Amino acid sequence: MSKPHALDIELYRAELKKALNAARQQDLYQTIVDAPFYDRTMTARMGLGIVVLLLVNHQDKTIDRIALARTDLAQGTLDMSAKPFKDIRIPLNNHENYIAVAIRRKHHMATSDWQYLFVPALTPEEARMNQAGGGIAGSVIYPLDDTGSTGAMIFSYYEPLDRIEKYQHSFMSFYAQLAGKMIKKQAD
């Protein structure tokens, strides 16, 4: 499938902003992870298969999985998981987990091996089974804001990471920042 045109991307971004602005407070988290898939053609052209929202729990000092996109690939990961989705919590100070590192460094990270997304909650084998269940080639973690205090989003692709282009990174950065703003707006 061909790369989307700049106008397509701008229209897509505008629709995503509308969707998040229209989300009711109780539905915001699920809307954040589902909204990119309203246009299946666009997500297919990007190779995007799963979006996950993670928030920092400051009381427990953990990174909690809050919402998972309702896609077939996401369901495949749930079917293979050794633990329920919301039971997978990562210590914020973990130095091996790429999500924790991305949040602390306030910079995106990428991996082709999900052991780095699930350590220490799952064994490497369990994490790779989740990844296989979703048919995911690679994932990119973007912090929700530049303070590193809110959380992160995981964008998982069925395309290998070496095929992830600048426009895809631009989308992920834009969308993680948009989601972070909407979450803060809800909290205020």
LINCORWO-V509799 format. One record per residue. PHI is phi in degrees with one decimal (999 if undefined). NEAR is the number of other C-alpha atoms within 10 Angstrom. D_CENTER is the distance of its C-alpha to the mean C-alpha in whole Angstrom. Layout:
phi->[PHI PHI]
near->[NEAR NEAR]
d_center->[D_CENTER D_CENTER]
//
This chain:
phi->[999 -82.3 -63.6 -67.7 -77.2 -57.0 -65.1 -59.5 -66.2 -63.2 -63.6 -61.4 -60.8 -61.8 -65.8 -65.3 -59.7 -60.5 -62.1 -70.9 -65.3 -83.3 -64.6 -72.3 -52.3 -72.4 -102.8 -57.1 -60.8 -68.6 -62.1 -57.5 -82.5 -89.3 -54.6 -59.7 -94.6 -62.5 -111.8 -62.6 -64.0 -65.0 -67.0 -66.1 -64.1 -84.7 79.4 -83.1 -118.0 -145.4 -127.1 -126.8 -107.1 -126.1 -123.4 -78.3 -97.2 -68.1 -67.3 -91.2 57.8 -127.2 -106.5 -106.3 -78.6 -104.8 -149.6 -128.1 -56.8 -91.5 -123.6 -61.9 -65.8 -63.8 -61.8 -60.9 -69.7 -63.4 -62.9 -94.2 -69.2 -76.2 -133.6 -61.6 -48.2 -75.9 -82.9 -88.5 -121.4 -114.0 -61.4 -60.1 -90.7 -64.7 -95.2 -99.4 -81.2 -65.3 -65.8 -61.5 -64.9 -61.7 -65.7 -66.8 -80.2 60.9 -148.1 -68.0 -140.1 -135.0 -151.2 -99.2 -128.7 -66.7 -57.2 -79.0 -92.1 -114.1 -62.8 -96.2 -69.1 -127.0 -71.8 -55.8 -65.7 -63.8 -63.0 -68.2 -65.2 -57.3 -62.0 -64.6 -60.1 -96.3 63.0 -95.9 -89.4 -166.6 -134.6 -124.6 -106.3 -119.7 -61.5 -75.4 -152.1 -83.7 -92.3 73.2 -99.0 -87.3 159.7 -156.8 -124.6 -110.0 -112.0 -108.2 -117.9 -88.6 -92.3 -62.5 -59.5 -70.4 -101.7 -75.6 -101.7 -56.5 -64.7 -69.7 -64.4 -60.8 -62.0 -61.0 -62.1 -56.2 -71.2 -63.8 -65.7 -61.3 -61.3 -59.8 -64.1 -66.7 -65.8 -64.6 -60.5 -64.5 -71.0 -73.1]
near->[9 7 15 15 9 10 9 12 16 12 11 17 17 11 16 23 17 12 18 21 13 12 16 12 14 9 11 20 22 18 23 28 23 20 19 22 19 13 12 12 12 18 16 17 12 22 21 23 26 27 25 22 23 25 21 23 17 11 6 11 13 20 23 22 20 15 21 24 22 18 15 14 22 22 17 17 22 18 15 18 19 16 13 10 15 12 10 18 21 24 19 21 14 15 12 14 20 22 31 26 20 20 29 19 14 19 16 21 17 20 17 19 16 25 23 20 25 22 21 16 18 21 14 17 11 18 23 23 20 25 26 16 19 24 19 25 19 21 27 23 29 27 31 29 21 14 12 19 16 20 28 30 30 24 22 28 26 18 18 15 16 8 11 17 11 9 15 18 15 10 16 20 20 15 20 23 19 19 25 22 15 19 19 12 9 12 8 5]
d_center->[23 23 21 21 23 23 24 22 19 20 21 18 16 19 18 15 17 19 17 15 19 20 18 20 20 19 17 15 12 12 13 10 7 11 12 11 13 16 17 17 19 17 13 16 17 14 14 10 10 7 4 4 5 8 11 14 17 20 22 21 20 17 13 12 10 10 9 8 9 12 13 15 13 11 15 16 14 15 18 18 17 20 18 17 13 14 17 15 15 15 18 17 20 19 19 18 15 12 10 13 15 12 13 16 17 15 14 11 12 11 13 14 15 13 16 14 11 13 17 19 18 18 21 20 21 19 16 17 18 15 14 17 17 14 15 13 14 12 8 7 6 7 9 10 13 16 18 15 16 14 10 7 3 2 4 7 10 14 15 16 15 18 18 15 17 17 16 13 12 14 12 9 11 13 10 8 12 13 11 12 15 15 15 17 20 19 20 23]
//
